[in-house]
């Protein structure tokens, strides 16, 4: 049995999920209850609850159909065997409990969590360490990417002796790295294995496994703050290494790698600090994640066609198949247009509308395929609104893309018969579907035909 404890993160419900006798992670479910993707957020040195006060990513993700998993990486500075094994256990548990689509995972963090996320994604892509999923996107904020250069920066902070916090951190980090892996100068092979990227390497290293994965590196690039508060030039920050990583990925042909010069970092207590989760602009990040994971986003989707629709018609844009008809094997986008009287049972325009299906397939479905699609679509539509009494019946006129659909009218709770026409458009694989209970010679069809006639390919 899954035992959970509830926390409150703004308006979202947060579950504390034990996955063994002593360990746990947090889960923030999608507002809709429909999991379209999984976002794994890592946090070093603190409990996962802290993430909820540091960034609004879990809330924005929940509003966009993501399940967000919050994980503490403890005092880990890099993705060693212990860190990887624990993440594997957590993600395997997430898959078992929530049953998400394993092809739609993303992972991200700031500081050392980001270092771990990058290397974890590389190892997953390389098929190593038994990692249960390959992330489609990874992001890191103010994270070290090259442990060799990071070691040198820690030594420099210690020598500068300017900021007490930086000096204390540098001492702790160097001691931890030496105790776990030895001196970086005498055990370079070990540190190359742990580093997501090595700037000084003349050959392609671990970063080669980031190809095929969306990559973003976020940095607060306010150098004046660094000079005034830490006596750091750019070379005293993680910025050069992060930008070099993105440069090399881009030169190698990576199409989804970006360096993000971010907004100023702020800690939850209002103190300015570039080393913060808050450098990530949540809305923009989630839009990028949806695109990287292949999750439809009506805000960013661009129509591959033009169409003239009267201003008073209703409109709706969504992924296809819709949530109420998941059994439909096709994928694409549904663009709906409703006549003003669509929902008025006393209007001639009642139940009269049209929609465009932009399908991700090379050829349009044949008559038998389309019949199955329409039957599943209207069965699901009725089931969403009432108990299904009888399955929808779709009948085609032989040799045509016209016919009738018989189903229950869930608005009036009685049977209804629609006439329909489907047109193939020469624009990738696009179908234009027109629906009305009115006979084909009725004036309503003149309105529907006028809209379909205005269709032309091209954005």
C-alpha positions in Angstrom: 0.0 0.0 0.0 1.2 3.5 -0.9 1.4 5.6 2.3 1.3 9.4 1.7 1.5 12.5 3.8 0.0 15.7 2.5 1.8 19.0 2.3 0.6 22.2 0.8 2.4 23.9 -2.1 0.4 26.9 -3.0 -2.7 25.4 -4.5 -1.2 22.0 -5.3 -1.4 18.8 -3.4 2.0 17.3 -2.5 2.5 13.7 -1.5 5.4 12.4 0.6 6.1 9.0 -0.9 8.2 6.4 0.9 10.1 4.1 -1.4 12.0 2.1 1.2 12.1 1.9 5.0 13.9 5.2 5.6 13.8 7.2 2.4 11.2 9.2 0.5 10.5 11.7 -2.3 7.8 14.2 -2.9 5.3 14.1 -5.8 3.2 17.0 -7.1 0.4 15.6 -9.3 -1.0 17.4 -12.4 -4.0 19.6 -11.7 -5.9 17.8 -14.4 -5.0 14.3 -13.1 -3.7 13.5 -16.5 0.1 12.8 -16.5 1.5 13.8 -19.9 5.1 14.1 -18.7 7.4 13.7 -15.6 9.7 16.4 -14.3 12.3 15.3 -11.8 13.8 18.2 -9.7 16.9 17.5 -7.6 18.1 19.5 -4.6 21.4 19.0 -2.8 22.1 19.4 0.9 18.5 20.0 1.9 15.2 18.1 2.2 13.1 18.1 -1.0 10.4 20.2 0.7 12.8 23.2 0.4 12.3 23.2 -3.4 8.7 24.3 -2.9 9.8 27.6 -1.4 12.6 28.1 -4.0 10.8 27.8 -7.3 7.3 27.7 -8.7 8.3 25.1 -11.2 6.2 22.3 -9.5 3.0 24.5 -9.6 3.5 25.6 -13.2 4.3 22.0 -14.2 1.2 20.8 -12.5 -0.9 23.2 -14.4 0.6 21.8 -17.6 0.0 18.1 -17.0 3.4 17.3 -15.5 3.9 15.0 -12.5 6.8 16.6 -10.6 9.1 14.5 -8.5 11.2 16.3 -5.9 14.3 14.6 -4.7 17.1 15.4 -2.2 20.5 14.4 -3.4 22.0 14.9 0.1 25.6 15.9 0.2 26.4 14.5 -3.2 28.5 16.7 -5.5 28.4 14.5 -8.6 26.7 11.4 -9.9 28.7 8.6 -8.3 27.5 5.1 -7.9 25.5 5.8 -4.7 23.7 8.8 -6.1 22.9 6.9 -9.4 21.6 3.8 -7.5 19.3 5.9 -5.4 17.9 7.9 -8.3 17.3 4.6 -10.1 15.3 3.3 -7.2 13.2 6.5 -7.0 12.5 6.6 -10.8 11.6 2.9 -10.8 9.2 3.5 -7.9 7.7 6.4 -9.8 7.1 4.3 -12.8 5.6 1.5 -10.8 3.2 3.8 -8.8 2.2 6.5 -11.3 2.6 4.5 -14.5 3.7 7.5 -16.7 4.9 7.4 -20.3 8.6 6.6 -19.8 9.4 8.3 -23.0 8.5 11.7 -21.5 10.8 12.3 -18.6 12.9 15.4 -17.9 15.4 16.1 -15.1 16.8 19.4 -13.7 18.3 21.1 -10.8 20.6 23.9 -9.7 24.1 23.8 -8.3 25.4 20.3 -7.6 22.0 18.8 -8.4 22.4 20.1 -11.9 25.9 18.4 -12.1 24.3 15.2 -11.1 21.3 15.6 -13.5 23.6 16.2 -16.5 25.8 13.2 -15.8 22.7 11.0 -15.1 21.2 12.0 -18.4 24.5 11.1 -20.2 24.7 7.7 -18.5 21.1 7.0 -19.3 21.6 7.8 -23.0 24.7 5.6 -23.0 22.7 2.7 -21.6 24.8 2.4 -18.4 24.2 1.9 -14.7 20.7 0.3 -15.2 19.0 3.7 -15.4 15.3 3.0 -16.0 14.5 5.9 -18.3 16.3 8.2 -20.8 15.4 11.8 -20.1 14.2 13.8 -23.2 15.4 17.0 -21.6 17.9 18.1 -18.9 18.6 21.5 -17.4 20.9 22.9 -14.8 21.2 26.3 -13.1 24.5 27.7 -12.0 25.9 24.1 -12.0 29.6 23.0 -12.3 30.0 21.0 -15.5 33.8 20.4 -15.4 35.1 19.1 -12.1 38.7 20.0 -13.0 38.0 23.7 -13.4 35.6 23.6 -10.5 38.4 22.2 -8.3 40.7 25.0 -9.4 37.9 27.6 -8.6 37.6 26.1 -5.1 41.3 26.4 -4.5 41.2 30.0 -5.8 38.3 30.9 -3.4 40.4 29.4 -0.5 43.4 31.5 -1.5 41.4 34.7 -2.0 39.9 34.4 1.4 37.4 37.2 0.6 34.0 35.8 1.5 33.6 33.6 4.5 30.8 31.5 3.0 32.8 30.9 -0.2 35.9 29.9 1.8 33.9 27.5 4.0 32.2 25.9 1.0 35.5 25.5 -0.9 37.2 23.8 2.1 34.3 21.4 2.5 34.1 20.6 -1.2 37.8 19.9 -1.6 37.9 17.8 1.5 34.9 15.8 0.3 36.3 15.3 -3.2 39.7 14.2 -1.9 38.2 11.8 0.7 35.9 10.1 -1.9 38.1 10.1 -5.1 41.6 11.2 -4.2 43.5 14.2 -5.5 42.3 15.4 -8.9 45.8 15.6 -10.2 46.7 12.0 -9.4 43.4 10.4 -10.1 42.3 12.3 -13.2 40.6 9.3 -14.8 38.1 9.1 -11.9 37.2 12.7 -12.2 36.8 12.5 -16.0 34.3 9.8 -15.4 32.4 11.9 -12.9 32.5 15.1 -15.0 29.6 15.8 -17.4 32.2 17.7 -19.5 35.9 18.4 -19.5 36.8 21.7 -21.2 40.5 20.9 -21.7 39.9 17.6 -23.4 41.0 17.4 -27.0 38.5 14.6 -27.7 34.8 14.3 -27.3 33.9 13.1 -23.8 30.8 12.4 -21.8 28.9 15.3 -23.5 28.6 13.2 -26.6 25.7 11.4 -24.9 23.7 14.6 -24.6 22.9 14.4 -28.3 19.2 13.6 -28.7 18.4 15.2 -25.3 17.3 18.8 -24.9 19.9 20.7 -22.8 19.6 24.1 -21.1 22.2 25.8 -18.9 20.9 28.7 -16.8 23.2 31.3 -15.4 22.7 34.7 -13.7 25.4 36.6 -15.7 25.5 39.8 -13.6 29.3 40.0 -13.4 29.1 43.2 -11.3 27.4 41.4 -8.5 30.2 38.7 -8.6 32.9 41.3 -8.6 31.3 43.3 -5.8 30.2 40.4 -3.6 32.6 37.6 -4.3 35.6 39.2 -6.1 34.9 36.8 -9.0 35.6 37.6 -12.7 33.7 35.4 -15.1 36.5 32.9 -14.7 35.7 32.5 -11.0 32.2 31.3 -11.8 30.6 28.3 -13.5 29.6 30.4 -16.5 32.6 29.9 -18.9 32.4 26.1 -18.6 28.6 26.0 -19.1 28.8 28.2 -22.1 31.6 26.1 -23.5 29.6 23.0 -23.1 26.7 24.5 -25.1 29.0 25.8 -27.8 30.5 22.4 -28.4 27.1 20.7 -28.5 26.0 23.3 -31.0 29.1 22.8 -33.1 28.5 19.1 -33.1 25.0 19.7 -34.6 22.8 19.6 -31.4 19.5 21.3 -32.3 18.1 21.8 -28.8 21.0 23.1 -26.7 20.9 26.6 -25.2 22.7 28.8 -22.8 20.2 31.0 -20.9 21.4 34.3 -19.5 18.8 34.3 -16.8 17.0 36.7 -14.5 18.7 37.7 -11.3 18.8 34.9 -8.7 17.0 35.4 -5.4 16.9 33.1 -2.4 13.5 32.6 -0.6 14.5 35.0 2.1 14.8 37.8 -0.4 18.6 37.8 -0.5 20.2 38.3 -3.9 22.3 35.2 -4.9 23.0 34.0 -8.4 23.3 30.4 -7.0 19.5 29.9 -6.8 16.7 27.9 -8.3 14.9 31.1 -8.9 17.1 32.0 -11.9 14.8 29.7 -14.0 11.8 31.5 -15.4 9.2 28.8 -14.8 6.7 29.5 -17.7 9.4 29.6 -20.3 11.1 26.5 -18.9 7.9 24.5 -18.9 7.1 25.5 -22.5 10.6 24.3 -23.6 10.1 21.1 -21.7 6.8 20.4 -23.4 8.3 21.0 -26.8 11.3 18.8 -25.9 9.1 16.0 -24.7 6.7 16.2 -27.6 3.8 17.4 -25.4 1.3 19.6 -27.3 1.2 23.2 -26.2 -1.6 25.4 -27.7 0.4 28.5 -26.7 3.4 27.7 -28.9 1.9 25.5 -31.6 2.0 27.2 -35.1 -0.8 26.3 -37.6 0.7 24.9 -40.8 -2.2 26.5 -42.6 -4.4 29.6 -42.8 -8.1 29.7 -42.4 -10.8 32.4 -42.3 -13.3 31.9 -39.4 -16.0 34.4 -38.4 -15.1 36.2 -35.2 -18.2 35.1 -33.4 -17.5 31.4 -33.8 -16.1 29.4 -30.8 -12.6 28.0 -31.0 -10.7 25.2 -29.3 -7.2 23.9 -29.9 -6.0 20.6 -28.3 -3.8 17.6 -28.8 -5.2 14.6 -30.7 -6.4 12.2 -29.7 -8.3 14.0 -26.9 -8.1 12.7 -23.4 -11.6 11.2 -23.7 -10.5 8.9 -26.6 -7.0 7.6 -25.7 -7.5 4.4 -27.7 -7.3 6.3 -31.0 -3.8 5.3 -32.4 -3.3 8.5 -34.3 -1.4 11.5 -33.0 -1.6 15.2 -34.0 -3.5 18.4 -33.3 -7.3 19.1 -33.3 -8.4 22.6 -34.2 -12.2 23.1 -33.6 -14.5 25.8 -34.7 -18.1 26.1 -33.4 -21.0 28.0 -35.0 -22.5 30.5 -32.5 -25.7 28.4 -32.0 -23.8 25.2 -31.4 -25.0 24.7 -27.8 -28.5 26.1 -28.3 -31.0 23.3 -29.0 -33.5 25.8 -30.4 -31.1 27.1 -33.1 -30.6 25.7 -36.6 -26.9 25.8 -35.7 -27.3 23.3 -32.9 -24.4 20.8 -32.9 -23.0 22.4 -36.1 -19.2 22.7 -36.1 -16.0 21.7 -37.9 -12.5 20.7 -37.0 -9.2 20.2 -38.6 -7.1 17.2 -37.8 -3.4 17.6 -38.4 -2.1 14.1 -38.1 1.5 12.8 -37.6 1.4 10.3 -40.4 2.5 10.3 -44.1 -0.9 9.3 -45.6 -4.4 10.2 -44.8 -6.4 7.4 -43.1 -8.6 5.3 -45.5 -12.3 4.9 -45.1 -12.1 1.9 -42.6 -9.5 3.7 -40.5 -11.5 6.9 -40.4 -14.6 5.0 -39.4 -12.8 3.5 -36.4 -11.4 6.9 -35.5 -14.8 8.7 -35.6 -16.5 5.9 -33.7 -13.9 5.9 -30.9 -14.0 9.7 -30.8 -17.7 10.1 -30.4 -18.0 7.1 -28.0 -15.4 8.8 -25.8 -17.2 12.2 -26.1 -20.5 10.8 -24.9 -18.8 8.7 -22.1 -17.1 11.9 -20.8 -20.5 13.6 -20.3 -22.9 10.7 -19.5 -23.2 7.0 -19.1 -22.8 5.5 -22.6 -26.1 3.9 -23.5 -25.3 2.6 -27.0 -22.0 2.9 -29.0 -21.8 5.5 -31.7 -22.6 4.2 -35.2 -20.6 5.6 -38.1 -21.8 4.9 -41.7 -20.1 6.0 -44.8 -21.6 6.5 -48.2 -19.7 4.0 -50.3 -16.6 5.5 -52.0 -17.0 8.8 -50.3 -15.8 10.6 -47.2 -19.4 11.5 -46.2 -21.9 9.8 -44.1 -23.8 9.8 -40.8 -22.9 9.4 -37.1 -25.6 8.2 -34.7 -25.0 8.7 -31.0 -26.6 10.0 -27.8 -27.0 13.8 -27.5 -25.6 14.2 -24.0 -27.0 17.8 -23.9 -30.6 16.7 -24.4 -30.2 13.1 -23.3 -31.7 11.6 -26.5 -30.4 10.1 -29.7 -29.2 12.3 -32.5 -27.9 11.7 -36.0 -25.2 13.9 -37.6 -24.3 14.3 -41.2 -20.6 14.6 -41.8 -18.2 15.4 -44.6 -14.4 14.9 -44.5 -12.1 16.7 -46.9 -8.4 15.8 -47.4 -6.2 18.9 -47.6 -2.9 19.0 -49.4 -1.0 20.2 -46.5 1.0 17.4 -44.8 -1.8 15.0 -43.5 -4.7 17.3 -42.8 -8.4 16.4 -42.6 -11.2 18.9 -42.5 -14.2 17.5 -40.8 -17.7 19.1 -41.0 -20.5 18.0 -38.7 -24.2 19.0 -38.4 -27.6 17.3 -37.8 -29.0 19.5 -40.6 -29.4 18.0 -44.1 -26.5 18.8 -46.5 -28.6 21.4 -48.4 -29.3 23.5 -45.3 -27.9 27.0 -45.0 -25.8 25.8 -42.1 -23.7 23.8 -44.5 -23.1 26.9 -46.6 -21.4 28.5 -43.5 -19.3 25.3 -42.9 -18.3 25.1 -46.5 -17.3 28.7 -46.6 -14.8 28.1 -43.8 -13.4 25.0 -45.4 -13.1 26.7 -48.7 -11.0 29.4 -47.1 -8.3 26.8 -46.0 -4.9 27.2 -47.6 -1.6 25.7 -46.7 1.2 27.7 -45.2 1.6 29.6 -41.9 
